[in-house]
Amino acid sequence: MSESARTPVDFWFDPLCPWAWITSRWVLEVAKHRPIEPRWHVMSLSVLNEDKDIPDDYRRMLKDAWGPVRVCIAAEQKYGGEVLGRLYTEMGTRRHHDRRKFDREMMEEALAAAGLDPALAAAAESTEYDEALRASHKDGIDRVGQEVGTPVIEVEGSAFFGPVVTPIPRGEDAVRLWDGVRLAASVDGFFELKRTRTRDPIFD
């Protein structure tokens, strides 16, 4: 099947979020079974929450969240948006599976593994990319509103937050969830379907 026949699926992520990571792996699983083409974009939990009343411990965690999204934007500016998918995979694997911090060493490793310049890790400590970061974040969040998190997905004009799910759906389960989410999101006026989380993220 040609790439032109595949439906674009725009996906806004923050590498820090374990739930977004699971959703991203689900979308990649769906792409094995449905003619979709994920396109990756950066959003920022730090930007999203900077003016909100949030717990102190969460705000302290978000101080460390600026680095990886800045590095992603720096990579996008140097190489183009097509590199974000593999950089996200390298960052996310180290963060969520290997339980590593987003320090300079980890980000240099992730960049190198993605075939990108490890020196871009220096962007983590620079505000040079913040304007572009905020623009990318705004592009995604404007499609769904402020009362959500990451990820944001848009497909064929329907945008939504989530789904929040664990563990990563595979095979037919992944496809059934995709078809259901697509159907719900396509209904004009449909806004929310939710229940309390009763388990932590599972990355297997």
N, C-alpha and C positions, 0 to 999 in steps of 0.2 A: 504494500500500500504506500502511495506517495505521501511525502510530508504535507503537501498541499491539501490532501484529503483528510488530514487529522484536525480535530477540533481543538483550538487553543484553549488551555486552561491556565489562567493567570493566578499565581499563588504568591501572596505576600507573607513573608516569614521574618521572625526574629530568631537567630540561632540559639538564644538562651532558653527558649520555651520548649520543655519536653513534650507538651501536648501537640504543638505545631510540628515537631519532629515526627511524631507518630503519624499525624495526618499527612505529612509530606511523603512518608514511606508508603502509606496507603494509596496516595495518588499515583506514585510510581508503579505500584502493583496493578492498579486499574489500567494503566497505560499498556500493560502486557496483554490485556484482554479487550480493551475498547480503543477505538481510533482517536485518542486524545494526545495532545502535545503540551506537557507542562511548560510554562514560562515563568521564571522565577523573578521576584522583586523583593526589595528590602522594606520592612517596616520596623518600628522601634517601640518596644515596651517602655523605654525611658521617655521618649517623646510623648507617648500616649498618656503616661501617668504623671508627667512633671507638674501639672497644676491640680492634681486630684488629691483628695484626702485619703491616703493609704497608710497602712501600718509602717512603723519605723524600720522594722527588719526588712520589709519588702523594698522600701526606698533605698536602704543601704545596698541591697542586692542589685538594684537597678543602676547604681553608680558603676558597677562593673560591666553593665550591658552595653555601654556606649562603644567599647572597643571593637567587638566583633562586627557590629553593623557598620561602623566606619570602615573597617577593613573590607567588608563586602562592597561598599560603595566605591572605595578606591580601586578595587579589582574590576568592578563594572566599568568605571570610567577609563581604565587603561586598556581593557580587553574587549569590552562589550558585554551585554547582558547574558549572552549565551554561556558565560563561564560561571554564573552564579549557582547553577544547579550542582555542578561537581564540587565547587568550593563549599557550599552548604553541606553536601554529603561528607566531605572530609572534616569540616568543623564539627558537625553533629555527631559523627561516629566517635570522635575523640571526647566530646563533651558528655554525651548521653550514654554511650556504651562503656567507654573507658573511664568515665567519671573524672575527667581532667578539667582544670580551670582554664579560662580563656586568658592565659598569660602569653607573653611574647613568644616563648619557645613553642607553645602549642599552635599558635596562629602561623608561625613561620613553617612549621611542619605541615599544617593543613594546606597552606598556599603551595608549598613545593609539591605535595602529593597531588594537588589539582593541576599541576603543570604551570603554575603562576610564580611570579617573582616574590620570593620570601621577604624581600625588603618592604613590601607593602604592609607588613605587620606594624610598621612604624605609624601607620595611619591611626592606629588605635588610640594614640595619645595626642592626636591633632584635631583641632576644630575645623580644619580646612574643608572637610567633606560634609560638615553638618548641614549646610544649606541644601545640598543635593539629597542628603539623607532625609531631611524634613519634607522635601518635595516628593520623594518616593513614598514616604509614609503617608502623606496627605492624599496622594493619588489612590492608595488602597483604602484608607479609612473613610474617605469621602463617599465611597461606594456603599458603605454599610452603616455609617454613623459612629459616634464616639463610644457608645456603651457596649463595646466588644473588646476582644483582644486579638491575638494572633493564633492561627492564620486567618487571612481573608482570601477567599477564592471567588473568582468571577469566571463564568463560562456562558457564552452566548447571551450576554446581557443580564444574566442573573448573578448577583453577588451575595455572599453570605459569610458569616463567621463560622469556623469549624469545618467539619464536625469534630467534637471532642470525643475520642474513643480510645479504648485500650483493651487488649493488645492490638497490634497492627493487623487489620483484616487481610486475609490472603485468599487467593483463588476466587471461587464463586461467592464467598462471603464479601470480599472486597467489591465485586461487581454489583451484588444486590444492594449493598449500602450506597454505592455510587448512583445507581438508578433511582433509589428512593430519595436521596438527597436532591438529585437533579429535579425530580418530579415535585418535591415540596417547594424547592426554591423557585420554581417556574410559576407558582401560583401567585397571582397578584394579591397583595394584602396579607400574605403569610409571613409572620415575623418570628415566631419563637416556638421551640419544642425542647424541653429541658427536664432533667431530673438530677438529683444530688449525686455527686461522684462518690463512689464507695470503694474505690481502689486506686492505688498509685499507678503512674505510668509504667507499662510493661513494654520493653523494647525488643523482645525476642521476635 
